């Protein structure tokens, strides 16, 4: 069989939520969306302002720092690295 035919017959993993198997595309989308929403919640606890300030300072510093020019590689250097 060709890879294309094999791909057609390869079953995708089943998504299970609350003891039910999600069968339709919309059920799969809902299960995935619910799972992502559970995992990724915004941090709203202002009880650690010192940590929040440290993160803000680090992010500002990161975004204000100019990126350095990349060191370009030439074909000769690539060839040298491949030789034993």
C-alpha positions in Angstrom: 0.0 0.0 0.0 1.2 3.5 -0.6 1.6 6.1 2.1 -1.4 8.0 0.8 -3.7 5.0 1.2 -2.2 4.1 4.6 -3.0 7.6 5.7 -6.6 7.2 4.9 -6.9 4.0 7.0 -4.9 5.3 10.0 -7.3 6.0 12.8 -6.9 9.2 14.8 -6.8 8.9 18.6 -10.1 9.1 20.4 -10.8 12.0 22.7 -12.6 11.1 25.9 -14.3 13.5 28.3 -16.5 12.8 31.3 -16.5 9.1 30.3 -17.8 9.9 26.8 -16.0 9.5 23.5 -16.1 12.6 21.3 -17.1 11.3 17.9 -17.9 14.4 15.7 -15.5 17.2 14.8 -17.5 19.7 16.9 -17.3 17.4 19.9 -13.5 17.0 19.4 -13.2 20.8 19.1 -15.2 21.3 22.3 -13.1 18.7 24.2 -9.8 20.3 23.1 -11.1 23.9 23.8 -12.2 22.9 27.3 -8.9 21.2 28.0 -6.9 24.2 26.8 -9.0 26.6 28.8 -8.4 24.5 31.9 -4.6 24.4 31.4 -4.1 28.0 30.4 -5.7 30.5 32.9 -4.6 34.1 33.2 -2.7 35.0 36.3 -4.8 37.5 38.2 -3.5 37.0 41.7 -1.9 40.4 42.7 -0.6 39.0 46.0 3.0 38.9 44.8 3.6 42.4 43.4 7.4 42.1 43.7 7.4 39.1 41.3 5.1 40.9 38.9 7.4 43.9 38.9 10.4 41.7 38.3 8.7 40.1 35.3 7.7 43.5 33.9 11.2 44.8 34.2 12.7 41.7 32.5 10.2 41.9 29.7 10.8 45.6 29.1 14.5 45.0 29.1 14.2 42.1 26.6 12.0 44.1 24.2 14.2 47.2 24.4 17.4 45.3 23.7 18.4 45.3 20.0 19.1 42.0 18.4 22.7 41.4 17.4 23.6 40.7 13.8 23.7 37.0 13.1 27.0 35.4 12.2 26.7 34.2 8.7 28.2 31.0 7.5 29.8 30.5 4.1 29.8 27.2 2.1 33.5 26.6 2.9 32.8 26.5 6.6 29.9 24.1 6.1 32.2 21.8 4.1 34.9 22.0 6.8 32.5 20.9 9.4 31.5 17.8 7.4 35.0 16.5 6.8 36.2 13.9 9.3 
